[in-house]
């Protein structure tokens, strides 16, 4: 029988939309926890018949302390905010429906928050299963943002001891209720589904409120990136999805960085950028590497438009 820690109540929040098989795998993993969650809150759209049918399946773990909270507004931001409102735990552990937490996930989360009263947020490694293989590698630098807004993710490749970070990843992040009591995910972020970078914005808001964010690769989930039901289709370029992701990133940086850092970020992202979101020079470089000058410059132009829109939003 899984054990519960009486000192801290842990709520697990799982937003889901039209992924019944993935959700079933996630719930089965939560059932196998060595330290049982005190409640599991599945956030579902009212019109998502596939999910509601799956949740009535008698094969689902019957002893899981499962609650269903409904949300009508599309998008992950609304679902996560609904989860924050519905949860009653001292610690709010968030994972995706296409993730399967390791058996000691809840136990490690509870122990970390119990041990360190300054800990506001905790993340861990998500072992990404993609195209029939696990993305493997080892990185020491994880979840960092420079003063000029250059970002290192690597949450799926982190190794080593627990350490302090700047940002957490949505598939595997937990927060102390006292740290997020007055905070919510930013409803200004663009997108009708994933609303990319909402995890970055939220974790930065916790850090800027004076709380510590930590990354511990032993706090792990298996992550099986699943189909998205919006413009943002994995591995496929879409103007609207690219604009939304670029807008969200630029809005976060424009509101987070110092004035000098903000200008450095604007210049760097416009001229250089990165492979996923190239500036002008990198766009030309990628075009010569892979061919497709039109697509590379199109990405740069969409990013430039997104910068203008984000700047206007930030200075309102």
C-alpha distance (Angstrom), angle and dihedral (degrees) to the residues before:
residue distance angle dihedral
X1 . . .
X2 3.85 . .
X3 3.78 114.3 .
X4 3.79 127.3 -126.5
X5 3.78 125.3 -146.6
X6 3.81 107.4 -130.0
X7 3.81 93.6 -157.5
X8 3.80 98.0 66.1
X9 3.76 129.3 27.7
X10 3.82 111.8 -141.7
X11 3.80 121.5 -155.2
X12 3.80 118.0 -167.3
X13 3.82 115.6 -151.2
X14 3.82 119.3 -158.7
X15 3.84 118.3 179.5
X16 3.80 111.4 -160.8
X17 3.78 140.5 177.7
X18 3.82 126.5 -179.4
X19 3.82 96.3 -30.4
X20 3.81 103.5 112.2
X21 3.82 96.8 158.8
X22 3.80 92.5 48.4
X23 3.80 91.2 46.9
X24 3.81 91.2 50.7
X25 3.82 90.2 53.2
X26 3.82 90.9 48.8
X27 3.80 93.1 49.9
X28 3.80 91.5 46.8
X29 3.81 89.2 54.3
X30 3.81 90.2 50.4
X31 3.79 89.1 51.1
X32 3.82 89.4 57.3
X33 3.81 95.4 55.3
X34 3.81 116.3 132.5
X35 3.79 87.3 -141.3
X36 3.77 108.5 37.9
X37 3.81 119.5 -132.3
X38 3.79 113.2 -114.3
X39 3.79 90.4 -132.8
X40 3.80 137.4 -0.7
X41 3.79 114.6 -151.9
X42 3.79 117.2 -163.3
X43 3.80 112.2 -162.7
X44 3.80 110.8 -150.9
X45 3.78 136.7 171.1
X46 3.78 113.9 -112.5
X47 3.82 91.2 -126.5
X48 3.82 95.0 49.2
X49 3.81 98.6 108.3
X50 3.82 93.0 170.4
X51 3.79 92.3 60.6
X52 3.79 95.7 43.3
X53 3.80 90.8 50.4
X54 3.80 90.1 50.3
X55 3.80 91.9 49.6
X56 3.80 89.7 56.5
X57 3.80 91.3 53.8
X58 3.83 108.5 121.8
X59 3.82 88.3 -144.9
X60 3.82 90.8 71.2
X61 3.82 114.2 104.4
X62 3.79 105.2 -82.4
X63 3.81 97.5 -158.8
X64 3.80 96.0 55.2
X65 3.85 110.7 112.7
X66 3.80 90.4 -123.9
X67 3.79 127.0 177.1
X68 3.80 127.9 176.0
X69 3.81 120.1 -145.8
X70 3.78 118.6 -169.2
X71 3.79 126.9 -139.5
X72 3.80 127.8 -175.6
X73 3.81 101.6 -169.1
X74 3.82 114.5 86.8
X75 3.78 119.9 -121.7
X76 3.77 140.6 58.1
X77 3.81 94.4 -93.3
X78 3.81 93.2 62.6
X79 3.81 90.9 44.3
X80 3.80 93.4 50.8
X81 3.79 92.5 47.1
X82 3.80 88.9 50.7
X83 3.79 88.1 51.9
X84 3.80 92.7 51.4
X85 3.80 89.5 51.6
X86 3.81 94.0 46.9
X87 3.80 98.7 45.4
X88 3.80 120.5 93.4
X89 3.82 100.8 -174.2
X90 3.78 130.4 116.2
X91 3.81 86.7 -129.6
X92 3.82 123.3 39.5
X93 3.81 111.6 -153.7
X94 3.80 114.1 -166.7
X95 3.78 126.6 -163.3
X96 3.80 136.0 159.3
X97 3.79 124.7 -105.2
X98 3.82 88.4 -119.0
X99 3.81 92.2 57.0
X100 3.81 130.0 85.7
X101 3.82 114.5 -155.1
X102 3.79 117.0 -138.0
X103 3.81 115.5 -109.0
X104 3.82 94.5 -100.5
X105 3.82 95.0 44.9
X106 3.81 98.6 106.8
X107 3.82 92.2 39.5
X108 3.80 93.1 53.8
X109 3.80 92.1 45.5
X110 3.81 93.0 50.7
X111 3.81 92.1 46.5
X112 3.81 93.3 50.4
X113 3.80 94.6 51.5
X114 3.79 92.0 43.8
X115 3.80 91.7 51.2
X116 3.83 98.4 48.6
X117 3.82 119.5 40.8
X118 3.83 90.2 -171.1
X119 3.79 92.3 59.3
X120 3.80 109.1 111.5
X121 3.81 100.4 166.9
X122 3.80 137.0 15.1
X123 3.80 129.7 -166.6
X124 3.77 135.2 176.4
X125 3.75 145.4 -175.6
X126 3.79 121.3 -56.7
X127 3.80 109.0 -157.3
X128 3.81 101.1 -143.8
X129 3.80 116.8 -142.8
X130 3.79 106.5 -161.5
X131 3.79 132.8 165.1
X132 3.79 93.3 -12.4
X133 3.79 97.6 -47.4
X134 3.79 141.1 78.3
X135 3.80 115.0 -113.0
X136 3.78 101.0 -123.4
X137 3.77 133.3 -175.0
X138 3.78 141.6 110.9
X139 3.77 126.1 -106.4
X140 3.79 129.0 170.7
X141 3.81 95.5 -170.3
X142 3.80 109.4 73.4
X143 3.80 135.4 160.3
X144 3.80 99.6 1.0
X145 3.83 133.7 145.0
X146 3.79 122.5 -165.1
X147 3.80 124.1 -139.5
X148 3.83 87.7 -99.3
X149 3.80 93.9 52.3
X150 3.80 100.0 -102.0
X151 3.79 107.7 151.5
X152 3.78 132.5 -148.0
X153 3.80 114.5 -168.3
X154 3.82 112.7 168.4
X155 3.82 93.2 143.3
X156 3.81 87.8 140.0
X157 3.82 92.4 54.5
X158 3.81 104.3 38.4
X159 3.81 120.5 133.8
X160 3.78 135.4 172.1
X161 3.78 133.1 45.6
X162 3.78 127.7 -19.0
X163 3.80 111.1 -82.0
X164 3.78 141.8 173.3
X165 3.81 117.2 -90.5
X166 3.80 140.1 177.3
X167 3.81 101.2 -131.2
X168 3.80 139.4 26.0
X169 3.80 131.4 -150.9
X170 3.78 121.5 -116.0
X171 3.81 97.9 -130.2
X172 3.80 90.0 64.0
X173 3.79 118.3 20.2
X174 3.79 134.3 123.2
X175 3.80 132.5 -170.6
X176 3.76 138.1 -162.6
X177 3.79 108.5 -116.5
X178 3.80 91.8 -132.0
X179 3.82 89.0 57.2
X180 3.81 95.1 53.7
X181 3.78 101.6 30.6
X182 3.82 93.1 115.5
X183 3.82 97.3 26.3
X184 3.78 129.5 93.0
X185 3.81 136.0 176.7
X186 3.81 111.0 -85.8
X187 3.81 111.0 -95.6
X188 3.82 90.7 -163.6
X189 3.80 91.7 71.8
X190 3.80 113.2 112.0
X191 3.78 127.8 -119.3
X192 3.78 137.1 73.3
X193 3.80 96.3 -125.1
X194 3.79 127.0 10.7
X195 3.84 96.0 17.1
X196 3.78 89.9 -157.3
X197 3.84 118.9 -129.0
X198 3.82 94.9 21.8
X199 3.83 87.2 125.0
X200 3.80 90.9 54.3
X201 3.79 93.0 50.3
X202 3.80 93.2 48.4
X203 3.79 96.9 46.3
X204 3.80 91.0 47.7
X205 3.79 90.1 52.9
X206 3.82 89.4 54.1
X207 3.81 91.7 48.9
X208 3.79 93.0 47.3
X209 3.80 89.0 51.9
X210 3.81 86.4 65.6
X211 3.82 101.7 -97.9
X212 3.79 126.6 129.8
X213 3.81 120.4 -112.5
X214 3.81 117.6 -156.4
X215 3.80 135.1 -171.9
X216 3.81 119.6 -153.7
X217 3.82 116.0 176.6
X218 3.82 89.8 -155.5
X219 3.82 88.9 67.7
X220 3.78 89.9 79.8
X221 3.79 143.8 170.2
X222 3.77 132.8 -178.9
X223 3.79 108.6 -122.2
X224 3.81 122.9 -155.3
X225 3.84 104.4 -176.0
X226 3.79 104.6 -138.6
X227 3.77 136.6 -163.7
X228 3.78 116.6 -67.2
X229 3.78 121.0 -141.7
X230 3.80 99.5 -146.3
X231 3.81 139.6 60.4
X232 3.81 91.6 -69.3
X233 3.81 101.3 86.1
X234 3.80 113.6 173.3
X235 3.82 115.8 -110.9
X236 3.81 92.6 7.4
X237 3.80 126.7 97.5
X238 3.80 117.8 -126.1
X239 3.80 123.3 172.3
X240 3.81 95.2 -141.6
X241 3.81 94.7 46.8
X242 3.80 92.0 45.7
X243 3.81 91.3 49.2
X244 3.82 91.4 49.3
X245 3.81 94.2 50.0
X246 3.82 91.8 45.6
X247 3.79 92.0 46.8
X248 3.81 91.9 50.7
X249 3.80 93.8 49.2
X250 3.79 93.2 46.7
X251 3.81 93.3 46.7
X252 3.80 90.5 52.1
X253 3.80 92.8 49.1
X254 3.81 94.3 44.4
X255 3.81 90.2 54.5
X256 3.80 97.9 37.8
X257 3.79 107.0 43.9
X258 3.79 127.7 75.8
X259 3.83 115.5 -101.4
X260 3.81 91.9 -98.2
X261 3.81 91.4 44.4
X262 3.78 90.4 49.7
X263 3.80 92.8 55.5
X264 3.79 90.9 45.8
X265 3.80 89.2 51.6
X266 3.81 92.5 49.2
X267 3.80 91.9 50.5
X268 3.81 95.5 43.6
X269 3.80 96.7 44.7
X270 3.82 91.8 46.3
X271 3.80 95.5 47.9
X272 3.83 104.4 26.6
X273 3.79 114.9 6.0
X274 3.81 119.8 154.1
X275 3.80 138.5 -78.3
X276 3.78 93.9 -87.4
X277 3.80 94.7 44.5
X278 3.82 107.6 19.4
X279 3.77 129.0 -164.2
X280 3.80 120.4 -142.6
X281 3.82 97.9 -82.4
X282 3.81 94.5 44.6
X283 3.81 90.7 45.4
X284 3.80 89.6 57.8
X285 3.80 90.7 45.6
X286 3.81 92.3 51.3
X287 3.78 90.5 46.4
X288 3.81 91.1 57.6
X289 3.83 92.0 43.2
X290 3.78 97.0 50.9
X291 3.76 105.5 11.8
X292 3.79 121.3 -120.9
X293 3.78 104.7 106.6
X294 3.79 91.1 176.7
X295 3.82 94.0 57.3
X296 3.81 93.7 45.5
X297 3.80 92.8 50.8
X298 3.80 90.4 43.0
X299 3.80 89.4 57.9
X300 3.79 90.2 49.7
X301 3.81 91.9 49.7
X302 3.82 93.2 48.2
X303 3.81 89.2 49.2
X304 3.79 90.3 50.8
X305 3.81 90.5 52.9
X306 3.79 89.6 47.7
X307 3.80 90.6 52.9
X308 3.79 90.8 53.8
X309 3.81 92.1 49.1
X310 3.81 93.6 46.3
X311 3.81 92.4 48.2
X312 3.80 90.7 51.9
X313 3.81 90.6 49.5
X314 3.80 92.9 47.2
X315 3.82 95.6 52.5
X316 3.79 96.5 46.9
